[in-house]
Amino acid sequence: MTTPDAPPVDPDLLAFAVETTRVAGQLTMRYFADDDLAVESKADGTPVTVADRVAERWIREQLEEHHPDDTVIGEEEPVYEGTSGRRWVLDPIDGTKAFTRSVPLYSTLLAFDDEHGPAIGVIALPALDQVVWAGRGRGCWFDGRPARVSDTSSLDGAYLMSSSYSHWPEASLLAVKRAGLHLRTWGDGYGYALVATGRADATVDPEAEHYDVAPYPVILTEAGGRFSSLGGDPSPEAGSGVASNGVLHDDLLKLLSS
């Protein structure tokens, strides 16, 4: 959680994070829609490709060069424990299943936390050539334009994204259907980008790793929305993710908990 009176993040650090994420995403495009792409299964059953590993290595190399004292947490390599008290959290391909099926809605994610809390969040969408980013006190941006959440005020008719409805409890899925929400998927980072830019009203992932959702607290806050777990915890380490335009957030959490 962000501390009171936290200062705006350094704009040069924000520019570094955006460019590093953008380039890492571009590296994945070398392997996108490649008929010869090999897909492996990790110990937890999730897929991984050479593109995941190449992109993560690129980001880590940039951090090793420019911020060697910072902690680095990623999906494909072990945690690097720094000494600065600052940390970077990355997911080289969020939506590897989409990537392996040549669906262009996967993303490359990078987040930065300092002693005041979440400071930077970046969502690069390489196959769409789009980037959504935010810095604490610097606003949220979509390809250089200010980004804002929607002004939808009712769950009935709101657009709800999710990375997969197969992981939802049946009672929760039935509740949102009965409440009149429009359900859409192929979410992952793309769904959160849609919420931050006002093109969708909310996204929910009942199960989420830290690196899956690390950029979203600052992105949603700077876009005028809200991020939390299903239990209302604003930390991206709480095991689930809910992003909304803020207006709908409490009603959505209540609906899902019922």
N, C-alpha and C positions, 0 to 999 in steps of 0.2 A: 504494500500500500504506500502511496506517495505521502511523504511527510508534509505537514503544513508549511506554507511559505517556501516550498521547494523552488529553486531558481530555474529559469529556462535553460534548456540544454544548449551546450556549445554548438553553434550552427556549423562549424567545420566538422565536428564529430558526426553530426547528422548527415552532412553531405558525404562523408566517408562511408557511413553505413548504407546509405541509399545506393551509392555507386558500387560498393562491394557486392551488395545483394543483386543488383542489376546484372553485373558481369557474371556472377555465379549462375544466375538464371539463364543467361545466354549460352553458357557452357553446356547446359543440359540439352539445348536445342540440337547439338551435334548428334544426339542419340534419339531424339523424338521421332516417332513414326518409323523407326528402323526395324525392318522385318527380321534382322539378325540379332536384335537386342536380346541378350540372355537375362532371364529373370530368376533370381535365387530366392529362397525362403529363409528368413532368419529364424532364430530359436523360438521366437514368439509367434511364428507363422505369417508374419507380414512380409511383403515382397521388398526386394532391394535390387538395384541395378548399378552398373558402372557409372551411370549418370549421377546417382545419389552420392557415390563416393567421390567422384571428381569434383562435384560442386562443393561438397563439404570441405574437401582438402584445400580448395582454392580459398574459401573464406577463412579457414584456420591459418593458412599461410599469410594472408593479409593481416590477421590479428597478431600473429607471432611477430611480424615485422614492425607493425605500427603501435601495438598495444600489448607488449609481451608480458606485462605484469597482471593482466586481467584474466579472470577465470573464464573458461570457454566450455559450454555445455552443448553437445550436439547429438543427433540421433545415431550416427554411424560410427563414431569414434569415442574412446573413453573421455571422461571429464578431465580437462586440464585445470589444475588448481593454481590460481594466481595468488598474488600477495597484496593487490591494490584494494580489495574490497569491492571492486566493480566486476560485473560479469556480462558476458554475451551468451545468448541462447539462440541456436540456429536449427533449422530443418531444411536440408538442401532441396528435397522434393516433398512437399506436403501434398499428398494425393498421388502416391506412386502407382496405385491401382489405376487411376485415370491415365497417368503417364504411359503405363504399359499397354493400355487399350487405345492409345493415340487420341485421347480426349484432351483438348487444349486448355483445360481448366485447372491444371495443377499449379502450384506456386512454390517459390523459394522464400523462406521466412528468416528474418533476423530481428532480434530484440536486444536492447541494452538496458541494464539496470545499474544505477549508481547508488551512493549512500542515501539518497533521498527517495529511492524507489524506481518504478518504471520510467525510463527517460526517452527511449527511441523504439519505434516499431516500424518494420518494413515488410510489405507484401509485394513481391515481384511476380508477375504473371507472364512468363517468358513467351509462351506461344501466342499470347494476345498482345504482346509488346506494351504492357501496361504496368505501372507501379503505383501503389498506394503507400504513403508513408506519413509518419507523424513524429514530432519531437515535443517533449514536455514544454509548454509555453510557447511553442512555435506553430501550432495549428496542425491540421491534417490536410494532406494534399493528394490529389489524384492527377498524375502527369502534369504537375505544375499549376493546377487549378485548385482553389480551396474546396475541400470536401466537407459535406455536412450530411448528417443522418436525415431520415424522412421525418415528416410531421404527422404521420399516421397516429391516430389517437384511440383506435379501437382494435381489439383482437379480431373481431369479426371483419373479415376482408383483408386482414394484414397478410403479408407474404413472409413465410417462414422457411428458412433454408436448413439443411442438415447434411452432414457428410454421408450419412447412411441411416435409413430408418430401420434397418435390420437389427440395430443395437438398442432400439428404444423398448422400454417396457410397454406391453400392449395397452395398459391402462392409460399411460401418458399419450400414446399415439391416438387412442380413441378420444381422449379429452380434447386435444387440439383440433381434431377433425370436427367434433361436435361444436366447438367454439367458433367455427366458421373461418379458420385460417386457411390460406392457400399454401399447400405443402409443395416444396421444390427441393431437388437434391443436386448431386454433383457439386457438393459444397466445398469442404476443406477450406483452405485459405481464401478461395474465391468467394465463398458464402460470406465470410467476414468482410471482405472487400466490398461486396454489394451492400452490406448494412452500413458500413462507414461512409459510403458515397450516396446513400439514400435510394438505391435501386431495389433494396429489399428492406424489410422492417425488423427482422430478427433472424438469428441462426442459433441452433442448439446442437450440442454434441454431448450426449450423456456420458461418454467416456472420452477422455483426452489426456495425452501426456503433456508434460510441461512444455516441451519444444513445439507441440502442435498449436499452442495458444499463447505463447509468451509475448508476441507483439501486440496483442489486442487490448490490454488495459489502457495503454497510452493512446493507441489509435482511436479507440472508441471514445475515450474521454475528450480528446482534442477535436473529434468530429461532432461532439455534442451528445453522444450516446452513453452507453454503460456496458461494462463487461463484468461478469461474475460467474461463479460455479452455479450448479443447480441449487445449492444450499445458500446462495447469496454471498459467498466468500469472494472478494475481489481479486484474490491471488490466482495466477495462472497455474499454480501447483496443486490445486484442490481436486484434480481428477476429472473435471468436466468443464464445459464451456457454454456460456449463454451470452450472446451479444444482442443488443437491441438499440432502438432509437432513444431509449431512456424512458420515454412516456409509457411504453408498454411493459417495461421490465418487471415491476412488482406483480402486475396482473399475470404475466406469463409464468413467473416463478410459482405463484400461487396455483395456477392452473396445472402446472406440471407436478407439483407436490400433491395435488388432490387425487 
